[in-house]
């Protein structure tokens, strides 16, 4: 009967997936594989992308967001050979899922994404396993989970302070290594105490476990929590603390890529080392590659870390400082980053370089008849000399090196209270290159406050930031006279001059203060920061974790001119509110997630453009029915974009629509069109997108151990303007992984995608017709992967076959091996052949040697 049950469940999942043959797939000529481990709530999530070819890939960016958010955060992925890696911070990893897509910056200033079609609306979803909130009701005080201590020091203390009112604490049971020792324990003031030595209970050295079982007022088991600890001798523990402990690994890789007719060789080396000595922990990470060339930002990475328990930490090299998100997020700083954490007072500092200089590329001396002729050439160029001609050196712009300093003193441990103050200064070195334009300067300052109560079930976090930016500091600071000349340049009357002098005096007064923070000249933005505070940003977040609800409310506002070089990807000129709730039902077997966000732009109320409102709703239900049944998530969402521009007043019957700037010289036929002003036609917005998402996974044993998963994603965008830029995306993916009794594992996956875009047809004079044209991009991919282990698992070989059909055609063959030559020594090889119709085959071969120590 159980066998029939598994067949029925599996068949329903596969049939559902295959029935939806117009499905969601992830395919790109730049991506071979994306590796994502199982995601757990509040646990950092590492994403690894294996790139099919990296000759054209200059930079890889991970765009991600948590459930309920509409804006993506951005992380630069570490690109090593053909592998790009980034880690999503744990605070973003929350149920029911995390969404992401990958952006590739290519040679020639081109970009592509993965998934290829409409990734911002249809990102990839990673299901997140939630932490049972009942776990917070039991807190192991001593020993701590994973702690090693001596048998003489073993005393068990477990806090039940935050146990629910539904729990009868007097019925709590405690187990040591599976044995019920409740009668020997003492329950006092919400704390369970137990000391094995008081009852002459000998315990062997090694691993042991403690389990707490809570019982409700009706005598039913309410919740169980278990943890492990280790026992050793006091002498051994002291010896380990006083001795040097270390471990690490090193690897060297040689790789050759033949893409079309171009061969490129890559060499790279990695070293990772971690250790402890007494109260110190230390580590070193190094990545070297021959891709570290002068015309690119650093590809090599170095990081040395020393930490003194939880009190002090210093990092030298390429670090990613952690500051409130308005100030710094995902920014690499090459230099010194450190933290002093005393609890009552803390300070975080990061000083170094975020960009290294890249000299501009000269194009050869060019002679002009005179300065007027030179001015008509809009290329970037530098004056050289004047003789019979005027000589300039045209060039492609280089990149200035950028110095970066961030400091954040704070008061409070962050457990219940913390008040911090942040300061950032980022300045381009104008002397670092000869051929470049627009060196910049940036100043950011602000404060953040955290208040948490009731074991952080109530948490309020607020951050406020103010910025100034100068987009060209080549001329240095303006003097008082420079400001007067600047404001009087266009004065034509005495009144103009008087007003100009008054405006100049206002700038002079601001400059006296501003020069302490950055270069002040007319390129500063905003030029008057106190008028409407266009460079002010704030965000306030309140979370409540009560009664099986996790409620989150966020209010935010970021002015148009707000800019932090520590987080350059934050959306500005936006304000709004975000509300979400995660509700656990039926003893945590069902979780319902709801979120709603409303935001709007044009905070300065610029009359030349409308205020556009963005509304987004997301809802999902996840069911965890038990180990014998599949987990399933069903979600629905919509988002709208609309502003008050009403074009109906310009429409006349069923005439085609034309923008007024396109009517020049068309007076003879103008009566055949509905003419729309260019400002209204450009800015009009009235669209709605509906989305449906279904995902399921099921682990079972049926002759062998199987894991099957399937996802379906549907999106439909309706554009109600005359542009008629509709979109349809319907996608599904299915995978079955089988682990056999023999040392064999296989994965069979099926991916299909249908994407359609629409747009209003235009006639010969650029008029928009009421009919639409349709473009489609459809493809299907089948992938079969097998891995077999030999020689007592010392050797494993793998092979993958993955043909793609439809509008994207290729046939990928991948083979490889992983061989343990001797203890701690490994040799890894890989050969990929990609058949591209109508082109040369791509062949990628690599060999890697790895040493563990």
Secondary structure, DSSP 8 states (H G I E B T S, - for coil): -HHHHHHHHHHHHHHHHHH--S-----BTTEEEEEE--EETTS-EEEEEEES--SSEEEEEEEEEETT--S-EEEE-EEETTEEEEEE-GGG--SSEEEEEEEEEETTTEEEEESSS-TTTS-EEEEEE---GGGGG-EEEES-TT-EEEGGG--EEEE-TT--TTB-GGG-EEEETTEE-GGG-EEETTEEEE-GGGGT----SEEEEEEEEEEBTTS-EEEEEEEEEEEE-HHHHHHHHHSEEEEEEEEEEEEEEEETTEEEEEEEEEEEEEEEETTEEEEEEEEEETT--TTSS---EEEEEEEETTTEEEEEEEE-----TTT-SS--EEEEEEEEE-SSSEEEEEEEEEE--B--EEEEEEEESSHHHHHH--S-EEEEEESSSEEEEEEE--B--EEEEEEEEEES-SSSEEEEEEEEEEEE-TTS-SS-----EEEEEEEEEEEEETTTTEEEEEEEEEEEEES--TT----HHHHHHHHHTT--SHHHHHHHHHHHHHHHHHHHHHTTTS--STTEESSSTTSS-TTEEEEEEEEEEETTEEEEEEEEEE-TT--BTTBTT---SEEEEEEEEEEEETTTTEEEEEEEEEEEE-TT--TTS--EEEEEEEEEEEE---TTS-EEEEEEEEEEEEES---GGG--TT-EEEEGGGGTT-TTTGGGEEEE-HHHHHH--EEEEEEEEEEEEEEEESSSEEEEEEEEEEEEEEE-STT---EEEEEEEEEEEEE-SSSEEEEEEEEEEEEEEEEEEE-TTS-EEEEEEEEEEEEEEEEEEEEEEETTTTEEEEEEEEEEEETS-EEEEEEEEEEEEETTEEEEEEEEEEE-TTS--EEEEEEEEEEE-
